[in-house]
Amino acid sequence: MYTDLALYIGGAWRNGDGRQGDDVVNPATEKPLARLPHAGASDLDQALEAAKKGFEVWRATSAYDRAKVLRKAAGLVRERAEPIARIMTQEQGKVLAESRLEVLVTADIIEWFAEEGRRAYGRIIPGRAKGMRQLVVQEPVGVVAAFTPWNFPTLTPARKIGASLAAGCSIIIKPSEETPGSCVELVRCFVDAGLPADVLNLVFGVPANVSEHLIASDLVRKISFTGSVPVGKHLAGLAAKGMKRATMELGGHSPVVVFADADPEKTADTIAAFKYRNAGQVCISPTRFYVQEGVYDRFLKRFTEFAGAIKLGDGLEQGVTMGPLANARRLDAMEAIVSDSKSRGGNIVTGGKRRGNQGYFFEPTVITDVPDDSKLMTQEPFGPIAPVVTFKTFEEVVARANSLPFGLAAYAFTSSARTATAIGDALEAGMVGVNSVAVSAPETPFGGIKDSGYGHEGGIEGLEAYTVKKFIAQA
């Protein structure tokens, strides 16, 4: 049911062959799925040389022909959606329905970039003298090194691979070592679609060793990273030393503002479903719930009922609506958050503890009465814990929502058009959902502000991140 794990370098799959590695563990059972080989220094050097050769081939390939390969890869992802989804659920833990949806959106992302790569338009600027031509053209930036986390094992790599290839770049992708199988299968789709050897390379290893080795190379001209704020800042510093372009999609702590004129039950159903998706292990997951006093009790009641009705279990089992956390570290983090909340006067309305003694299961949790300076309200939980607190005025909640150094996503619910416009303008985030949680789509820009990073994935902005603009003055 799982897959053969290997590196993919220079058009060839490379298995263990004496390489060091780690076991990939099923978070629902804590049992190993397979052994993952790690790339050594020589493997990384060969991947760099392969990407250099691949870039020369791919940049000379027309956007039209590049699009054909990407479209074929997207089609293969759709054809193989079921087995890829099962691999994903085994290694990451999310329920099978969520895995299926992720794989299908992955195909949409690749297909969207296939078409957008044909629209990397330049422009002509009128010259100041007769016979003068002034042109602006977009060119691929070069070899890309990309690093992705474990929570979306195909979607996040697809954003980076799709945009890179559409722009004409070659890429070395290093996904998470905890969820490698999904990306291995994604890369197989590109290989089977006819992507030239050397253009796409896949490596695994000790994250710090791999990233520092690749970023230090003069061959790499663009870095793309999705992950935590501390690691992102470190990699951004390494990229800056080489004047390399970088896209940083880092953590958040997304506020949700529920005004008294919103329907509290409908809002609770919408936002609770979004909160507990992938057990809360989503960078744009709603994580701080501010509810205006007039509807607080009704919202809390419905939200708590939703959390209590979630069926926890192995994501491959029928009827399960939330799987385990991805690893033991997340369990420790959840227990630390609950302990701190209790010590600060927080009230555990439901959940609050580990479920069972096998698998990394943690109960859907709702906590009230936590102060704004508690761990839960200031640090991204990245798990199934929801703090629900009250607010009185618009000005007050805006100040509290914007008080943290993060600015990835934010949400608000109101029936007033005036309030909707005002809160959309006031919230400090790269993506704001007003009466909606649909802040991520292949055709829309995805990215944050402040400590949540810079640059975008998705949309025309996501393609431009992998290009450089050249001005040509021709007499």
N, C-alpha and C positions, 0 to 999 in steps of 0.2 A: 504493500500500500504506500510505502514511502518512495524514495528515489535514490539513485546512485549519486553520491556527492563527489565533485571534482572541481579543480580549477580549470579555467579556459583561457589559454594564452597562445597567441600567434596562430589561431585556427585549430588548436589541438586541445583535447581534454586530457587533464593530468590528474591521476588519482594519488593514493598514498605514496607509493614508491619510496618508503623510508622517511617521508616528511613527518614532522611533528603535527599534532592535531588535537582536537577535542571531540568528545561525544556530544551529539545533539540530543536533547532531552525533551520528551513529551511532557508538557507542564500539567497535564491532567492525570498522568500516571507516575511521573518522575522516573520513567524507564527510558533508557537510551534507544534512539531510533537508528542512528548510524554514526560512523566516525567521519569527521570532517577534516580533510587535509589542510594544513596551513602553508601559505607561500613563504619560502625562504627568500633571502636577499637576492639570490640569483634568479629566482622566479620573477621577482618584482622588476629586476633589471631587464629581463627578457620581455616582460609585459610592456615596459616603457619603450623598448626598441620596436616591439610589434606595433604599438600605438603610433609611433612616429611613422612607420611605413604605411600603416593603415590610413593615417591622415592624408598622406600624399595621394593615395588612391581615391579616397572618399571625397576629398575636397574637389577633385577633378571630375567627379561624377555629377551629372546634372541633377538639379532639384527634382526634375520629373522622374528620373530613374531612381533616385533615393526614395521618393514617395512610393514607388511601386513596391520596393522591398519592405518599407514600413507597413504599408497596407497589408501585404501578405503576412507579415509577422503578427499584426493585429488579428487577422483572420485565424491564424493558428492558435493564438491565445484563446479565442472564443471556442474553437473546436475542442480544445483541451481543458476547458474551464473546470469541468468536474474533477478530473484527477489532480489538477493543480490546487483546487480548493481543498481537497482532502489532505493533500500534503501540508497546506498552510494551517489547517485546523490542528493537525497532529503536532506541528512544531511550534505554533504560536498560541493556540488555545481558543481563539475566537470561534463562535458557533459556525456551523457549516454554511448557513444561509448568509452570514456576513462575509465569509470567505468567498462564496460564489459571487456575491455582489462586487467585492473588491477586484476579483479577476476580470469581471466584465467591464468594470470602469477602467481597469488597466488597459484593456484593448481599446476602449474609447480614447484614452489619452494618446496612445501610440498612433491611432488613426487620425486624431485631430492634428498632431504634429506633422504627420505625413502630408496633410493638405496645407498646413500653415507654412511648411518649409518652402513651398512653391510660391509663397507670397512675401518673401523677405525682400520687400521692395526697397529701392533706393529713390533718388530724386534728382532732377536737373534744376540748377539754380541759374537764372538769367545772368549772363556775363556782362561786364561793364564795357567791353570793347567788342567790335564786330569780329566774328569768327571765334570768339572765346567760348569754350564749353566748360561748364563747371558741374561735375557729377559727384554725387554721394552714393557709395555702394556699401552693401553689407557683406562681410566676409566671415567665414568661420574662425573662431578665436584660436583653435589649435587642439592640442591634446588635453583632454579633460580627466581629472581625477575626482571621482564622486564617492561619497560615503553615506550609507543609509542605515536606519535603525531597524529594530525588530517588530515594531507594532503594525506596520503595513508592508509586508515583505515583497509584494509585487508592485503595488501602486506607487510607492515612493521611488524605487529604482526606475520604473517606467517614465516618470516625469523627467528624470535626468538623462536616461538613455534616449528616450524619444526626442527630447529637445536637442540633445547633442547631435544625434544622427541626422535630424531634419536640417540642422544648420550646416552640416558638412564636417563636423568634428569627429574625431575618434575618441574613445572613452575607455578608461579603466574603472570598473565599478567594484567597490568593496562593500557588499551588504553585511548585515549582522551575522556573526557566527552562530547566533542562537536560532536563527530562522533561515538557513541557507538554501534549503531544498526548493522553496518557491521561486527564488531568483535563478537558481540553476535551470529550472524548467522554463522560466521566462527567456533566459539566454538561448536555450535550445530552440525556442520559437524563432528567434532572429537568425540563428545559424541555419535552420531548416528553410527559412524564407530566402536564403541566398545572399545574406550579407557577406561581403568579401572578408576573407581571413584578415586578421590583425586590427580590424576596425573596432571591434568590441572585445574587451578582455575582462575576465572575471577572476578576482582573487579574494582569498580569505586569510586571516592571520591574527596575530595580536594587534588590536586596533592601533595603539600608539606607534608600534614599530612600522606598520604598513603606511599609516598616514604620514609619518615623518619622513619615511624613505621616498614616497612618491612626491610629496609636496616640495622636497628639497631638490628634486630633479629639474634641470633647466628645460627639459622637454615638455613639462607640464605647464600650460598657460592659463588654466581655469580650474578652480576648485568649487565643488558644490557639496554642501554638507547639510544633513538634517539630523538633529539630535539635541543634546542638552546645551544649556547656556555656557557652563564652564568649558566644555570641550570645544564648542563653537568659537569661543573667544581665543582659546589656545591655537586652534587651526587657522583662525583669521590672522593671528599674529605671525604664524609661519608663512602664510600666503603673502602677507605684506612685505616680508623680508625679500621676497623674490618679485615684488610688484605684480603678483598674479591676481587676476580677477577672481572674485569670490561671491558666491551666493550662500547666505547663511539662513537656514530656516530652523529656528531654535524654539525653546520651550515657551509656554505661556501660562496664564492663570485666568481663564476667561470669565469675566463677570456676566451675570444675567440679571437684568433689571425688569421686574414685573410691576407695572403700574396698576393702580387701583381700578382703572377703567378697563383693564384686560379681563377676559374670561378666565378665572383662575383654574377651573378644572381642565378646560381645553389646553391652556398653557402648560399646566403640570403634565398632562399626557404627552404633549409634544416634546418638552424639554427633558423629561425624565427618560424617555426612550433614547434621546440623543446622549444623555449623560451616561447611561449604563452600556452604551454600545462599546464592544470590545473591552468590557469591564472597566470603562473609563480611561483606558490606555490610548488616548487620542490627543494629539497636541492642541486641537481646537475644541476639545471636550468642554462643556460648560462646567465651571468648577467653583464659582462663588455666586450664590443665589441671594439677591437683594429683592425682597418683596414688600411692597407698600402696605402699611398697617391695615388698611381697610379690607384687603383680601388675603392677608397672611394665613389665617387659620384655615380657610378653604383650600388654598394652594398647598399648604403643608399636609393637610389630610389626604388629598388626592395624590400628591407626590409620594407620600409614605406608603399608601396603598399600592401604588405602582411598584415601588421598590420591593415591598413585601411579597408581591405576586411573581417576582422573577424566579424562574426555575434554574438553579445552579447545577452544573454538571459538565461532563465531557462533551465538547462541542460536536462530536460525531453522533451523539445519541439524539434520537427523535424527541422533540418537545422541549429540549433544553434551550433556554433563552439567554444565558450568560455563562461563559466558560471560565476557566481559571485565569489567574494572573500569569504573566509570561515566565516568571522566574521567582526563585526564593527571595531575591532582593526586594521585590515588590511587596511580598508579604511582610517583611521586616519594616518596610517603609509605612505600610498601612497601620501596623500595630503601634509604631512610634507616633503617628498622627493621632490615632484614637487616644493613646495615653496622654499626649499633650493636651488634647481637647478636654478630656476629663479633668485634668489638673487645672485648667483655666475656667472651669465652671460649665463646660459644654454638656448638653443633655443628649444621650444616645437614644434617639427615637426608635430606630430599628437597625438591626445588624450590629456591626462593630467588632466582629471577631472572625477568626479563621473557621472554615467549615471542614470538618473531617481531619484525618491525619495522613491522607495520601493525596497528592496533587496540591497545586498552589491556589486553593480556593479561598476567597474572602467574600463575606456576605455583603450584598448591597446595603449601604449604610447611609443614614440620614442623621445629621447632628445639628442641634439648634443651640442658641445662646452662646456662641463662641465669639470672643472679642476680635476686633479687626487686626490686632497684633499677634494673634495665635499662629501656630505653625500652619494649621489648615487654611487660614485666610491669607497667608503671605507666601507659602511655598506650594508650587504645583503638586497636587496629590498624585496625579497620574494613576488613578485607581478608582474603585467604585464607592467613593466617599463624597457625599454632598452636604455642605454646610448651608443652612437656610436661615437667614436673619432678616430683620425688618429695617425699613427706612421710612422717613417722614416726607421729605421734600425733594424736588428735582435737583436742586443745587447740592444738597447733602449727598445724594447717591452718586452723582457725577464725580464729586470729589473722592468718595470712597472707591468707586470703580476704577478711577484713574490713578490711585495712590501708589500702585506697585510699579516696579521698573520694567514690567512686561507689557507687550502690546501686540499680541497675535490676533486673537479673535474676541468679539464681544457680542452680546445678544440683548435685545430689549423687546418687550411686548406691551402694546397699548392699542386702544381703539381710536385714539385721537390722531388725526393726520398731522396736526400742529406738533404734538408731542413726539410723534414718530420722526419728523424732520429734525426737531431739536435734539433728540437723543442720538440720532445717527450722526449729527454734526459734532456732538459733545464727547462721545466716547473715543478714547485714544487707542486705536487698534488698526492693524492693517486690513482687517476684514470685520464688518459689522452686519449682523443679521437682525433686521427689525421685523418682528412677527414672522420670522423664518429662521431656519437653521441651515439653509442651503448656501453656505459661504464658500463651497469648494466644487468646482467643475473644471473639466479640461480646458474650456474656453475662457476661464476667468483667472485673473492674477491671484496667486496664493503667496502670501508673505506677511511679515510683521514689521513692527517698528520698535524703537527702544531696545531693550536687551533681547527681544524676540528675533532679532536679526535684521538682515537687509537683503535686498534683491527679491526677485519673484520667480515662482514656478507657475506654469500654466499661462494661458492667454498669450497675446502677442508679446507681452513682457517676458514670458518664459522663454520664448525663442530668441529674443534680442539679447538675453543674458549670455548666449553662446556665440554671439557675433561681435565683430568690431566694425566700426564705421570708417571708411576711407574716403577722403576727399581727393578728387582728381581734377586739376586745372589743366585744360588742354587748349593750346593755341593753334 
